[in-house]
Amino acid sequence: MGIIIDKNTRVLVQGITGKEGNRATKEMLDYGTKVSCGVTPGKGGMKVHSLKVFDSVKEAKKYDSLINTSVLYVPPLMVYDAALEAILNGIKTVVIITENVPVKDTTKLVEYAKRYNARIIGPASVGVLSVGVGKLGSIGGAEEKRMYSKGNVGIISKSGGMCAETALILTQENLGQSTIIGIGGDVIIGTTFTDILELFEEDKETEVVVLYGETGGLYEEQVADMIKKKEFTKPVIAFISGKFMETIDKSLSFGHAGAIIEHGIGKADDKKKILKEAGVLVADYHDQMPELVKKALKWNSRQE
C-alpha cells in the first residue's frame, strides 16, 4: 500500500514549467504516479508532458477536485506563498523539494499545516517513493527501478542522495524496500524521523526501518526517546554521517543547512551512543547496513 503515497494519490506539480519541475514530472509519470496537472503563475494554458498548466492551485483543484498532494519546484523565496496556497486549497500532503527556504517561512508553514491537518515533507526533500506504487519528486532519478526493489524495509533519510545509495546496497543483497522518504536536510523541516516512524508502525508492509541520520539537530535523539517509550516497536537500523565535523569549526554547516554542531549538541558519536542505548542497531560504516538488516529480520522471524 505504501505510506505518504498510495494508489489514491493524485499529484499537482507547482513550478512544473521550470527545468527541474519539468524533468521530475516526466520521471513521476514514467514511474506510474498519477500526476494530474501543474501550476505556474502566468503560464496557464500551456501543457507539459500533455498535462494542463494552470495559473493557480484554485484553478487546478477546480479542474481536478481529487488532487490531494503537491510537489513544489519553486525558488526559495516563493515557497511560502506556493505551499500556503496548496494548504489553503485543501491539499493534505505538500512535498517541498526546494533547499534553503528561509527558516521563518518554514516555521510558519509548519504551523499552518498543523492547523489545516496537512503534512509538509521537506524543505530540501528529494521526495518519497513507495516501490511499485509511485513517487513524489525526483527521488531515484530516472534509474529508480535499478536502485529500488519491492520488500519490507522502510528507509528514512535526511540526505536525498543517500536514499538511493542506501536502497541500492540493500537491493544488491536482495533486501527489498517498502517506502523511502527523504525528509530533508534544512534546519527546520515539516516531517521528522519520529513522524514517519509513526506511519511505519502502522504499515503492515514494513518490518524493519533503516534510518540515515546526520550531525546537527535532535531528530535522531527523538527517535531514541520514542523507542524507549515503546511508541515504535519494529527494529531500527541507523547510520549517522558526519563524524569528521567534530574536528573542525563547529559553526560551519556541511552539505545541508541542518548539518551543524552548535554548543556541543548534535555530534555523531553522541547520537550513535543514545541510539544504541535505546536498542537501535547502529552501523559504523554505511555498507554494514545490509548485514544489520538481515540480523533484525532474523530476530523478527524468531519472535513470530
BALOKOL-244659 format. One record per residue (C-alpha): residue number from 1; residue in one letter; chain; x, z, y. Coordinates in Angstrom, 1 decimal. Example, Ala and Ser with C-alpha at 12.3 -4.5 7.8 and 13.67 -1.06 7.14 Angstrom:
resi; resn; chain; east; up; north
1; a; A; 12.3; 7.8; -4.5
2; s; A; 13.7; 7.1; -1.1
***
This chain:
resi; resn; chain; east; up; north
1; m; A; 0.0; 0.0; 0.0
2; g; A; 2.8; 0.9; 2.5
3; i; A; 2.9; 3.2; 5.4
4; i; A; 2.6; 2.1; 9.1
5; i; A; 1.9; -1.4; 7.9
6; d; A; -0.6; -2.4; 5.2
7; k; A; -3.0; -5.2; 4.2
8; n; A; -5.3; -4.3; 7.1
9; t; A; -2.6; -4.5; 9.8
10; r; A; -3.3; -7.2; 12.5
11; v; A; -0.5; -7.7; 15.0
12; l; A; -0.1; -8.6; 18.6
13; v; A; 3.3; -9.5; 20.0
14; q; A; 3.9; -8.6; 23.6
15; g; A; 6.6; -10.8; 25.0
16; i; A; 6.0; -13.5; 22.4
17; t; A; 7.3; -16.3; 24.7
18; g; A; 10.7; -14.8; 25.1
19; k; A; 13.6; -15.8; 22.8
20; e; A; 13.6; -12.6; 20.7
21; g; A; 9.8; -12.3; 20.6
22; n; A; 9.5; -15.9; 19.5
23; r; A; 12.1; -15.5; 16.8
24; a; A; 10.7; -12.3; 15.5
25; t; A; 7.2; -13.7; 15.4
26; k; A; 8.3; -16.5; 13.1
27; e; A; 10.1; -14.0; 10.8
28; m; A; 7.0; -11.8; 10.6
29; l; A; 4.7; -14.8; 9.8
30; d; A; 7.2; -16.1; 7.2
31; y; A; 7.1; -12.6; 5.5
32; g; A; 3.3; -12.7; 5.3
33; t; A; 2.5; -10.4; 8.3
34; k; A; -0.9; -11.0; 9.8
35; v; A; 0.2; -11.9; 13.4
36; s; A; -2.9; -12.7; 15.4
37; c; A; -1.7; -13.7; 18.8
38; g; A; 0.7; -12.9; 21.7
39; v; A; 0.7; -11.7; 25.3
40; t; A; 2.9; -12.7; 28.1
41; p; A; 1.6; -12.3; 31.7
42; g; A; 1.4; -15.7; 33.4
43; k; A; 1.8; -17.6; 30.1
44; g; A; -1.8; -17.6; 29.0
45; g; A; -2.9; -20.8; 27.4
46; m; A; 0.4; -21.5; 25.7
47; k; A; 0.9; -21.5; 21.9
48; v; A; 3.9; -20.0; 20.0
49; h; A; 4.1; -20.9; 16.3
50; s; A; 0.5; -22.1; 16.5
51; l; A; -0.6; -18.7; 17.8
52; k; A; -2.5; -18.3; 21.1
53; v; A; -0.9; -16.6; 24.0
54; f; A; -2.9; -14.5; 26.5
55; d; A; -2.1; -13.0; 29.9
56; s; A; -3.3; -9.5; 28.9
57; v; A; -3.9; -7.3; 26.0
58; k; A; -7.5; -7.0; 27.0
59; e; A; -7.9; -10.8; 26.6
60; a; A; -6.1; -10.6; 23.3
61; k; A; -8.5; -7.9; 22.0
62; k; A; -11.5; -9.9; 23.1
63; y; A; -10.1; -12.8; 21.1
64; d; A; -9.5; -10.6; 18.0
65; s; A; -11.1; -7.2; 18.1
66; l; A; -9.3; -6.2; 14.8
67; i; A; -5.9; -6.1; 16.3
68; n; A; -4.5; -2.6; 15.7
69; t; A; -0.8; -3.0; 16.1
70; s; A; 1.5; -4.3; 18.9
71; v; A; 5.2; -5.2; 18.7
72; l; A; 7.0; -5.1; 22.1
73; y; A; 9.7; -7.6; 23.1
74; v; A; 9.8; -6.9; 26.8
75; p; A; 12.6; -5.8; 29.3
76; p; A; 13.2; -2.0; 29.5
77; l; A; 11.6; -1.6; 32.9
78; m; A; 8.4; -3.4; 31.7
79; v; A; 8.0; -1.4; 28.5
80; y; A; 6.0; 1.4; 30.1
81; d; A; 3.3; -0.9; 31.5
82; a; A; 3.1; -3.1; 28.4
83; a; A; 2.9; -0.1; 25.9
84; l; A; 0.4; 1.7; 28.1
85; e; A; -1.8; -1.4; 28.3
86; a; A; -1.7; -1.6; 24.5
87; i; A; -2.7; 2.1; 24.1
88; l; A; -5.5; 2.0; 26.7
89; n; A; -6.9; -1.1; 24.9
90; g; A; -7.3; 0.8; 21.6
91; i; A; -4.1; -0.3; 19.8
92; k; A; -3.1; 2.5; 17.5
93; t; A; 0.5; 1.5; 16.5
94; v; A; 3.0; 0.4; 19.1
95; v; A; 6.4; -0.7; 18.0
96; i; A; 8.9; -0.8; 20.8
97; i; A; 12.0; -2.9; 19.9
98; t; A; 13.5; -2.7; 23.4
99; e; A; 16.5; -0.4; 23.9
100; n; A; 17.5; 1.7; 27.0
101; v; A; 13.9; 2.4; 28.1
102; p; A; 14.0; 5.0; 30.9
103; v; A; 13.6; 8.4; 29.4
104; k; A; 10.9; 9.4; 31.8
105; d; A; 8.9; 6.3; 30.8
106; t; A; 9.2; 7.1; 27.1
107; t; A; 8.2; 10.7; 27.7
108; k; A; 5.0; 9.7; 29.5
109; l; A; 4.2; 7.1; 26.8
110; v; A; 4.6; 9.7; 24.0
111; e; A; 2.1; 11.9; 25.8
112; y; A; -0.4; 9.0; 26.3
113; a; A; 0.0; 8.2; 22.6
114; k; A; -0.9; 11.8; 21.6
115; r; A; -3.9; 11.7; 24.0
116; y; A; -5.3; 8.5; 22.5
117; n; A; -4.4; 9.2; 18.9
118; a; A; -1.9; 6.3; 18.8
119; r; A; 1.6; 6.1; 17.3
120; i; A; 4.8; 4.8; 19.0
121; i; A; 7.7; 3.7; 16.9
122; g; A; 10.9; 3.5; 19.0
123; p; A; 12.1; 2.6; 21.6
124; a; A; 15.2; 0.9; 20.1
125; s; A; 13.4; 0.4; 16.8
126; v; A; 14.4; -2.6; 14.6
127; g; A; 10.9; -2.4; 13.2
128; v; A; 9.0; -1.5; 10.0
129; l; A; 8.9; -3.3; 6.6
130; s; A; 6.7; -2.5; 3.6
131; v; A; 8.1; -4.5; 0.8
132; g; A; 5.8; -7.3; -0.3
133; v; A; 3.2; -6.4; 2.3
134; g; A; 4.6; -7.3; 5.7
135; k; A; 6.9; -6.3; 8.5
136; l; A; 6.8; -5.4; 12.2
137; g; A; 9.7; -6.7; 14.2
138; s; A; 12.9; -8.5; 13.1
139; i; A; 13.9; -5.9; 10.5
140; g; A; 16.0; -7.7; 7.9
141; g; A; 16.2; -10.8; 9.9
142; a; A; 15.4; -14.0; 8.0
143; e; A; 17.2; -12.6; 4.9
144; e; A; 14.8; -9.7; 4.2
145; k; A; 13.9; -11.0; 0.7
146; r; A; 17.6; -10.8; -0.3
147; m; A; 18.0; -7.2; 1.0
148; y; A; 14.7; -5.6; 0.2
149; s; A; 13.1; -5.2; -3.2
150; k; A; 9.9; -3.5; -4.4
151; g; A; 10.2; 0.0; -5.6
152; n; A; 9.7; 3.7; -4.9
153; v; A; 12.4; 4.6; -2.4
154; g; A; 11.4; 5.2; 1.2
155; i; A; 14.1; 4.7; 3.9
156; i; A; 14.1; 6.2; 7.4
157; s; A; 17.0; 5.3; 9.8
158; k; A; 17.9; 5.7; 13.4
159; s; A; 20.1; 2.6; 13.1
160; g; A; 18.4; -0.7; 12.8
161; g; A; 21.4; -2.5; 11.1
162; m; A; 21.7; 0.3; 8.6
163; c; A; 18.1; -0.1; 7.5
164; a; A; 19.2; -3.4; 6.0
165; e; A; 22.6; -2.2; 4.7
166; t; A; 21.0; 0.9; 3.0
167; a; A; 18.3; -1.2; 1.4
168; l; A; 20.9; -3.7; 0.2
169; i; A; 23.1; -1.2; -1.6
170; l; A; 20.0; 0.2; -3.3
171; t; A; 18.8; -3.2; -4.3
172; q; A; 22.2; -4.1; -5.8
173; e; A; 21.7; -1.0; -8.1
174; n; A; 18.1; -2.0; -9.0
175; l; A; 16.6; 0.7; -6.8
176; g; A; 13.7; -0.9; -5.0
177; q; A; 12.0; 0.3; -1.8
178; s; A; 8.5; 1.1; -0.7
179; t; A; 8.7; 1.2; 3.2
180; i; A; 11.6; 1.1; 5.5
181; i; A; 11.3; 2.4; 9.1
182; g; A; 13.8; 2.1; 11.9
183; i; A; 12.7; 5.0; 14.2
184; g; A; 15.1; 4.0; 17.0
185; g; A; 18.2; 5.5; 18.4
186; d; A; 17.2; 6.3; 22.0
187; v; A; 17.4; 9.8; 23.4
188; i; A; 13.6; 10.2; 23.2
189; i; A; 11.6; 8.4; 20.5
190; g; A; 7.9; 8.3; 19.7
191; t; A; 8.1; 9.0; 16.0
192; t; A; 10.7; 11.3; 14.4
193; f; A; 12.0; 11.7; 10.9
194; t; A; 9.5; 14.5; 10.2
195; d; A; 6.6; 12.4; 11.4
196; i; A; 7.5; 9.7; 8.9
197; l; A; 8.1; 12.3; 6.1
198; e; A; 4.5; 13.5; 6.6
199; l; A; 3.4; 10.0; 5.8
200; f; A; 5.7; 9.6; 2.8
201; e; A; 4.5; 12.9; 1.4
202; e; A; 1.0; 11.4; 1.0
203; d; A; 2.3; 7.9; -0.1
204; k; A; 1.9; 7.6; -3.9
205; e; A; 4.3; 4.6; -4.0
206; t; A; 7.2; 6.7; -2.6
207; e; A; 9.0; 9.1; -4.9
208; v; A; 12.3; 9.6; -3.1
209; v; A; 13.3; 9.3; 0.6
210; v; A; 16.7; 8.2; 2.0
211; l; A; 17.5; 9.3; 5.5
212; y; A; 20.2; 7.7; 7.6
213; g; A; 21.0; 10.0; 10.5
214; e; A; 23.5; 10.1; 13.3
215; t; A; 25.2; 12.6; 15.6
216; g; A; 23.1; 13.9; 18.5
217; g; A; 19.8; 15.5; 18.9
218; l; A; 18.0; 17.8; 16.5
219; y; A; 15.8; 15.4; 14.4
220; e; A; 17.8; 16.0; 11.2
221; e; A; 17.7; 19.8; 11.7
222; q; A; 13.9; 19.4; 12.0
223; v; A; 13.9; 17.8; 8.5
224; a; A; 15.8; 20.7; 7.0
225; d; A; 13.2; 23.1; 8.5
226; m; A; 10.3; 21.1; 7.2
227; i; A; 11.8; 21.1; 3.7
228; k; A; 12.5; 24.8; 3.8
229; k; A; 8.8; 25.4; 4.7
230; k; A; 7.8; 23.2; 1.7
231; e; A; 6.0; 20.8; 4.1
232; f; A; 7.8; 18.0; 2.4
233; t; A; 8.2; 18.2; -1.4
234; k; A; 9.8; 15.0; -2.5
235; p; A; 13.6; 14.6; -2.9
236; v; A; 15.6; 13.6; 0.2
237; i; A; 19.0; 11.9; 0.2
238; a; A; 20.8; 11.8; 3.5
239; f; A; 23.9; 10.3; 5.2
240; i; A; 25.0; 11.4; 8.7
241; s; A; 27.2; 9.0; 10.5
242; g; A; 29.5; 9.8; 13.5
243; k; A; 31.9; 12.4; 12.3
244; f; A; 34.7; 10.8; 14.3
245; m; A; 32.8; 11.6; 17.5
246; e; A; 33.7; 15.3; 17.1
247; t; A; 37.3; 14.5; 18.1
248; i; A; 36.6; 12.7; 21.4
249; d; A; 34.9; 13.2; 24.7
250; k; A; 31.6; 15.0; 24.0
251; s; A; 29.8; 13.4; 26.9
252; l; A; 30.0; 9.8; 25.6
253; s; A; 27.3; 8.1; 23.6
254; f; A; 28.1; 5.6; 20.9
255; g; A; 26.0; 2.8; 19.5
256; h; A; 22.7; 4.4; 20.6
257; a; A; 21.8; 6.3; 23.7
258; g; A; 20.8; 9.2; 21.5
259; a; A; 24.2; 9.4; 19.7
260; i; A; 25.7; 12.0; 21.9
261; i; A; 27.0; 15.5; 21.3
262; e; A; 26.2; 18.0; 24.1
263; h; A; 27.0; 21.7; 24.3
264; g; A; 28.2; 21.7; 20.7
265; i; A; 24.8; 20.6; 19.4
266; g; A; 24.3; 17.5; 17.2
267; k; A; 27.6; 17.5; 15.3
268; a; A; 27.6; 15.5; 12.0
269; d; A; 29.1; 18.3; 10.0
270; d; A; 26.6; 20.9; 11.3
271; k; A; 23.7; 18.5; 10.4
272; k; A; 25.1; 18.0; 6.9
273; k; A; 25.5; 21.7; 6.3
274; i; A; 22.0; 22.5; 7.4
275; l; A; 20.5; 19.7; 5.3
276; k; A; 22.5; 20.8; 2.2
277; e; A; 21.2; 24.4; 2.7
278; a; A; 17.6; 23.0; 2.6
279; g; A; 18.3; 21.3; -0.7
280; v; A; 18.9; 17.7; 0.5
281; l; A; 21.4; 15.6; -1.4
282; v; A; 23.9; 14.7; 1.3
283; a; A; 26.3; 11.7; 0.8
284; d; A; 29.8; 12.0; 2.3
285; y; A; 30.1; 8.2; 2.2
286; h; A; 27.3; 5.7; 2.7
287; d; A; 28.0; 3.9; -0.6
288; q; A; 27.4; 7.2; -2.5
289; m; A; 23.6; 7.0; -1.7
290; p; A; 22.5; 4.9; -4.8
291; e; A; 24.1; 7.4; -7.2
292; l; A; 22.3; 10.3; -5.4
293; v; A; 19.0; 8.4; -5.5
294; k; A; 19.4; 7.9; -9.3
295; k; A; 20.1; 11.6; -9.6
296; a; A; 17.0; 12.5; -7.7
297; l; A; 14.8; 10.1; -9.7
298; k; A; 16.1; 11.6; -13.0
299; w; A; 15.3; 15.1; -11.7
300; n; A; 11.8; 13.9; -10.8
301; s; A; 11.2; 12.5; -14.2
302; r; A; 12.2; 15.8; -15.9
303; q; A; 9.7; 17.6; -13.7
304; e; A; 6.8; 15.4; -14.8
***
